[in-house]
Structure formats: C-alpha cells, structure tokens
Amino acid sequence: MQKNNQRTYDLFLIITSILAVFLVIAILLANPSKALEVANFLFSKLTHTFGSFVQLFEFICVVFVIYLAFSKIGNIKLGDGENPYSNTAWIFMFICAGLGSATMYWAFMEWAYYYLAPGLNITPQSAEALRSATSFVYLHWGITPWSVYALSSIAMCFHFYILKNKNLKISSLIANILHIKQSAVLDKIIDVVFLFSTFGGLVLTTTLSIITISAGISGIFGVSDDFYLKFILLASITAVFTFSSFVGLSRGMAILAKISCVLCFVFAILVFILGDSVFILNNIINSIGVFFSNYVSMSLYNDITGASSFNADWTVFYWLYWITYTPAVSIFVTKISKGRTIRQVIFGLIVGGCIGTWFFFGVLSSYAIDVFQSGILDVPGFISSNAGEAGVVALIKTLPFGSIFALFYFLIMMIFLASHMDATAFTISCVSTKINSENPSKYLKVFWCIMLGLIPLVMLYIKADLNTLKVAVVLSAAPFLIILAISFYGLIQWIKRIKNENCKS
C-alpha cells in the first residue's frame, strides 16, 4: 500500500521544492548581511520598475468587477440548487479569508508607518498625516484587494459551474482559457508557480507573527526575547499543525480558525467599549470619508519627483501580498458558492470583506491613535526604533486587565497561525499528489509541514527586517500576477461568448 502511495507523489514538484528551499537557506546563512542587502535592492528595483503597472492593473480589476456586478452578467447563477450556507455564514467565511495571524499585528501598528511616511505628498508626522493614516489602512485592506479576490474567484466559478469543467486546479483553468490541451508540462509550471506564491506569502505571515508573539511572551513573562524563544514558539506551533495533519485533526483546526475569527471581533468590540468609543467611532467614519474622497488618487499615486516611495513600499507590496493568496481563495470561494449569483459573490467578497476588515482595523488603529494623541504611549516611536512588535504589547497593556488581554490576543494569533499553516500544508499536499484526492498522504502532509517552517526559521535566525520579508512576497507574487492577468483575459472572452449567444437567441 505504501508503495502505491509513493507512486502518486509528484516527485518533480517535491524535489524542486526541496532544492529551492535549501538553496534559499544556504544563501541566507552563507552571508546574512549580503543577503539582506541584495533582498532590499531587489525589493526596491522590482517595486519601482513594475509598481505603476501593478497599480493600474488592480485598479482596472476594480472597475471591471464593479461593472460585472451591475450588469446582466451579475444575474448568472453558479450551478444548480441552493447554497447550503445562510447569507451570514457565507459572508463570514469570506471575512475569515481576509483575517489571519499577521493582521493582528497590522491592525494595531500599520497606521503608524503611514503617519511617519505618508503618501499623497502629505507632510510626515503632521496633523494631516494622522487624520489620513487609517484611510491608507482602509486602502490596503479594502475595495481593491477584495476586488482582485472577486476577479480570480469569478473566473474559477465560470470555469467550474458555467463551463462545467469539474477540475478546480489552476492549470486546468489556464488551459481552458488559452484553448490548449492540459499537459504535464503546463501542470508542472503552474503548480511550481502556485507553490512558490503560497510559500512567499506564508514566509512573511509566519515570521512576522512569531516575532510579535515572541515580543508578547517576553513582555508578559519577562523572559528574554531572543532567537531561542522564537525557535521554541515556531517549533511548538509547527509541531501542533504537523500532529494535526498526521492524525487527521485538520477539521478541528479549521473549526479553531473560525473560532479565532469570532474571537477577533470579540477582542475588537471589547477594545471599542473599553477605549474612547466616541473617538474610535469618529476616526472610523472620518477615515471612510477620506478614503472614498481620495480613492482614485490613493490607488494610482506615484511621486514622480522621487521624494516619496510610499506606493512602492506599501501599495504595490500589499497588492502583491494579496495576490499570493488568490489561488487558494478562488478555489475556496468556488467550493462554497454553488447556487449563488455572480453579483452575490462580488458583493459578498467586496462589501462583506470590507465591513469585516475595516471594523477590526478601524477599532484597533483608532484605539492606538487615541493612546498616542493622549500622550500615553509614543506608538510611532516603536516603529522608528524597529520595535513594532514591542509596541503591540505596550498598546495592549494600556487596556484594563492588560496582561489578560495580551494573553488572549497572542493566543488568537497562535491559533490563527497554526490553522493557517495546517491548511497550507494540506493544499500543497493536494497539489503535489498526482492523483486528485481530498485526503492526501499524511506522510506527505508532515513533509510539507516541516518545509513550511524552515525558511521562516532562517529568517528569524538572520533577523530579517520587514523589507526583507517583503521581498519574499514580491518575488513569489510576480509570476502569479501573469496567471491572474490570463484569468482576467479568459473571463472577458467567456462573457463575450455569452453575450453573443444571447444576441443570436
């Protein structure tokens, strides 16, 4: 039986992954300082060279998706029968797709980065910079990225429900769009791109989450925040989701992930109640107004004088960061959207996603801004000294029962991270199995669990900064941007075909 299982493994993909992972590790360990220098150079070069294209492409995606929602195409039903989920449960699953362990950090601290170095030529550390900070957060966690999720999801839904292709693999989607026969070579190329895209997003999420959790444990219990603590945390979380994959507890982990989403909003509601609720509400409303008033400018902003690199450092980075998750999200959305219309999927993702993430980010960002304005804590000072993770701990401790809240907060982060890595290991295991299976070998899942922890571990060891982590996202998302563009093209062709058929009839 074991021999039969081995014959189903995609050895090419597995060996390619092993070589790539250990090559990256060898480069990082051989000369850490040089590796960090090269990483920062690559990030700057790539985001500045291709940044405008990425911004324009994603803005066009927004316009196209909104057009679909309000056109007759939006009435098209995806599959027969009714959707098994209630509207609330269905939209909540979308919101969960936008939250995770890393968002726990960004929700408290992201505004401070924009206060120190804002976009739109706003004077740094000014009153205007403070007023606009949360609106930039809403840009990066709002309409544009959720529209890209909607675009990739609608393309996959069309492929699966309308064109009746009963294969949810990205390679099958691309072969259908390009009118080419699905081949082993195409499968390999797409699967490798899929794998590295997934790895890139996970490297940043895992590393940043572990750094934040480590700072939290250190601040609460007074232990040294060194590599050994980070190693123990990463090893423990890896052991949890590895054990989960081995014994088949992935369903339990998925349930824990949903519970974590609920706890996120419970945490945000408690912060809203315990903080200055009036200020928090005012800042959320003001930020929404600033966002919509300046959406086009914020989306396409480029400082041609070279005085600011805000769009390359943040907007382009975030668009690529979200793209690393589009493959998995499009498949997930397709699976849970049977019986829905295209309009419902688009509004569910954009409206539901924005409401969920904007509430969570709005409350935590506004609380942090209020603490800063009140002179209680110099939150931007933590960013300036490269200690953003310590800033999170300090912020939570300003709440009543701060230590209890901190434990609650970091427990949510750990559950999120473990469930995310478990789900990723499962997805990659399915891709690296030749025969379609909803239950790949547990030994293969354990292998991927270990692989997923190696690069973040090395990143922690060499003390990679945020820009270095961003490089992993940029390099891994760039190839998938091409696949996303092909999906966009395919969706346009399919819609034209439907319109022509309707005209003839």
DRENLO-887496 format. One record per residue (C-alpha): x negated, y, z negated; residue in three letters. Coordinates in steps of 0.2 Angstrom, whole numbers, plus 5000, padded with zeros to 4 digits. Layout:
XYZALA/...
REM end
This chain:
500050005000MET/498650124996GLN/497850095012LYS/499450135021ASN/499550295011ASN/497750345016GLN/498150325035ARG/499450455033THR/498250585026TYR/497650725039ASP/495850695036LEU/495350835048PHE/496350965038LEU/495650895021ILE/493850885027ILE/493951055035THR/494651125019SER/493351045008ILE/491951115019LEU/492651285019ALA/492951295001VAL/491251234996PHE/490451355009LEU/491351495001VAL/490751444984ILE/488951414990ALA/488951594997ILE/489651674982LEU/488451584970LEU/486951604980ALA/486851784979ASN/488451854970PRO/487952044971SER/487652024990LYS/489251934992ALA/490252064983LEU/489352204994GLU/489752105010VAL/491552075004ALA/491852265001ASN/491152305018PHE/492252185027LEU/493752245017PHE/493352425022SER/492952385040LYS/494552275043LEU/495752385035THR/495152545043HIS/494952465060THR/496652375061PHE/497652465047GLY/498652585059SER/499152435069PHE/499752335054VAL/500752485048GLN/501552515064LEU/501952335067PHE/502852315050GLU/503752475052PHE/504452415069ILE/504952255060CYS/505952355048VAL/506852445062VAL/507152285071PHE/507852185056VAL/509052335052ILE/509652335070TYR/509952145069LEU/510952165053ALA/512152295060PHE/512352215077SER/513452075083LYS/511951955081ILE/512151985062GLY/513851885063ASN/512951725069ILE/513251585056LYS/511751475052LEU/512351295053GLY/514051215049ASP/514951205032GLY/514751315017GLU/513251365007ASN/513151264991PRO/512551414981TYR/513551554974SER/513051734980ASN/512251774964THR/511251614963ALA/510751634981TRP/510151814979ILE/509251774963PHE/508251644972MET/507651774984PHE/507151894969ILE/506151754962CYS/505251734978ALA/504651914975GLY/504051894957LEU/502651804950GLY/501151804938SER/500251944947ALA/501752054947THR/501752054928MET/500152154929TYR/500552264944TRP/502252324936ALA/501352404921PHE/499752464930MET/500052494948GLU/500652674946TRP/499052724938ALA/498052684953TYR/499152794963TYR/499052934950TYR/497152934951LEU/497052924970ALA/498752954978PRO/499252954996GLY/500053095007LEU/498653215003ASN/499353234985ILE/498153314973THR/497453174961PRO/497953174943GLN/499253314946SER/501053334941ALA/501553294959GLU/500453134958ALA/501353074943LEU/503053114950ARG/502653014966SER/501752864958ALA/503152754956THR/503852794973SER/502252724981PHE/502552564970VAL/504352554977TYR/503552574995LEU/502352424992HIS/503752314984TRP/505252374994GLY/506052385011ILE/504552345022THR/503852185015PRO/505652115012TRP/506052155030SER/504552055035VAL/505151915025TYR/506851935033ALA/506051935051LEU/505051775048SER/506551695039SER/507751735053ILE/506551665066ALA/506451505057MET/508351495054CYS/508651525073PHE/507451385076HIS/508251265064PHE/510051305064TYR/510451385081ILE/509251295092LEU/509451135082LYS/507551095080ASN/507550985065LYS/505751025060ASN/505351165048LEU/503451165052LYS/502751325058ILE/501851235073SER/503551175079SER/504251355078LEU/502751425088ILE/502851285101ALA/504651315104ASN/504351505106ILE/502951485118LEU/503851345128HIS/502351225126ILE/502351045120LYS/501951025102GLN/500250945102SER/499050885089ALA/497851025093VAL/499251155091LEU/499751075074ASP/497951075068LYS/497651265072ILE/499251315064ILE/499051205049ASP/497251275046VAL/497951455048VAL/499351415036PHE/498151335023LEU/496951475023PHE/498351605022SER/499051515007THR/497351504999PHE/496951685002GLY/498551744993GLY/498351624979LEU/496551674975VAL/497051854971LEU/498551804961THR/497651664951THR/496051764947THR/497051924943LEU/498251834932SER/496851734922ILE/495951904919ILE/497451984912THR/497951834902ILE/496151824895SER/496152004890ALA/497851974882GLY/497251824872ILE/495651924867SER/496652074861GLY/497951974851ILE/496751844843PHE/495151944843GLY/494151814852VAL/492851854865SER/493451894882ASP/492051804892ASP/491951684906PHE/492151534894TYR/493851594888LEU/494351624907LYS/493751454911PHE/494751374897ILE/496351464902LEU/496151414921LEU/495651234917ALA/497151224905SER/498351294917ILE/497651184931THR/497751034920ALA/499651074917VAL/500151084935PHE/498950944940THR/499850824927PHE/501550894933SER/501050844951SER/500350674946PHE/501850614936VAL/503250694946GLY/503750844935LEU/503750974949SER/505650984947ARG/505351034929GLY/504051164934MET/505251234947ALA/506551254933ILE/505251334922LEU/504951454936ALA/506751504937LYS/506751524918ILE/505251634919SER/506151744932CYS/507551764919VAL/506351804905LEU/505551934916CYS/507152034917PHE/507552004898VAL/505752074895PHE/506152224906ALA/507852254898ILE/507052254880LEU/505752374886VAL/507152484893PHE/508052484876ILE/506552504865LEU/505752634876GLY/506352804880ASP/507852744890SER/508352914897VAL/506552954903PHE/506452774911ILE/508152794920LEU/507652974926ASN/506052914933ASN/506852764942ILE/508152874950ILE/506853014954ASN/505652884962SER/507052814973ILE/507452984979GLY/505653024983VAL/505452854991PHE/506952875003PHE/506453065007SER/504753015012ASN/504952835018TYR/504352865036VAL/502852975031SER/502352855017MET/502452705029SER/501452775043LEU/500252885033TYR/498452895039ASN/497253035033ASP/496353075049ILE/495153195040THR/494453045031GLY/494753125014ALA/495852985008SER/495852795011SER/497452765002PHE/498352675017ASN/496852555020ALA/496552525001ASP/498352494997TRP/499752505010THR/498852395023VAL/498252275009PHE/499952255002TYR/500752225019TRP/499452085022LEU/499652015004TYR/501451995008TRP/501151915024ILE/500151775016THR/501751715008TYR/502851725023THR/502651545029PRO/503251465013ALA/504551595010VAL/505351575028SER/505451385025ILE/506151415008PHE/507451535014VAL/507951425029THR/508251275017LYS/509451375006ILE/510351475019SER/511451345028LYS/513151425031GLY/512651605029ARG/512651735042THR/511051825049ILE/511751985041ARG/511951905024GLN/510151835025VAL/509452005029ILE/510452105016PHE/510151965003GLY/508251975006LEU/508152165008ILE/509452234996VAL/509352094983GLY/507452084984GLY/507352274982CYS/508552284967ILE/507652154958GLY/505852204960THR/506252394959TRP/507152364942PHE/505752264935PHE/504352384942PHE/505352534938GLY/505652494920VAL/503852444916LEU/503052584926SER/504152714919SER/503852654901TYR/501952664904ALA/502052834912ILE/503052894897ASP/501752824885VAL/500452914895PHE/501353084896GLN/501753074877SER/499853064873GLY/500052894865ILE/498852804877LEU/497752854892ASP/498352724904VAL/497452784919PRO/495852794909GLY/495852604908PHE/495952594927ILE/494452724928SER/493452614917SER/493952454927ASN/494852384912ALA/496652374919GLY/496952214910GLU/496552284893ALA/497752424897GLY/499152304899VAL/498852234882VAL/498652404874ALA/500352454883LEU/501252314876ILE/500652344858LYS/501452514859THR/503152424858LEU/503952374841PRO/503352204837PHE/501952224850GLY/500952064846SER/502551964848ILE/503052044864PHE/501252014870ALA/501351834867LEU/503051824875PHE/502351924890TYR/500751814893PHE/501751654890LEU/502851704905ILE/501351744915MET/500551574912MET/502251484916ILE/502351584932PHE/500551544937LEU/500651354933ALA/502351334943SER/501651444957HIS/500051334959MET/501051174957ASP/502251224971ALA/500751274982THR/499951114979ALA/501551024984PHE/501751125000THR/499951105006ILE/500050915002SER/501550905014CYS/500650995027VAL/499050885025SER/500150725027THR/500350665045LYS/502050585042ILE/503450705037ASN/503850675019SER/504650765005GLU/503650664992ASN/501850664997PRO/500550554988SER/500250604970LYS/498350574973TYR/498350704987LEU/499350824976LYS/498050804962VAL/496650834975PHE/497451004981TRP/497751054963CYS/495851044959ILE/495451134976MET/496651274972LEU/495651304955GLY/493951304962LEU/493751474971ILE/494651574958PRO/493451494945LEU/491951554955VAL/492751724957MET/492951734938LEU/491151674936TYR/490351814948ILE/491551944940LYS/492351984957ALA/493152154956ASP/494952204964LEU/494152254981ASN/493352084982THR/494951994978LEU/495752104991LYS/494552035005VAL/495251855002ALA/496951925006VAL/496452025021VAL/495351885029LEU/496651755026SER/498251855032ALA/497451925048ALA/497651755058PRO/499451735052PHE/499851915057LEU/499651845075ILE/500951705071ILE/502151825064LEU/502051935080ALA/502351775090ILE/503851745079SER/504451915082PHE/504251895101TYR/505251725100GLY/506651805091LEU/506851935104ILE/506851815118GLN/508151705109TRP/509351855106ILE/509151905124LYS/509651725129ARG/511251735118ILE/511751905124LYS/511551845142ASN/512651685138GLU/513951795131ASN/513951905146CYS/514251765158LYS/515651695147SER/
REM end
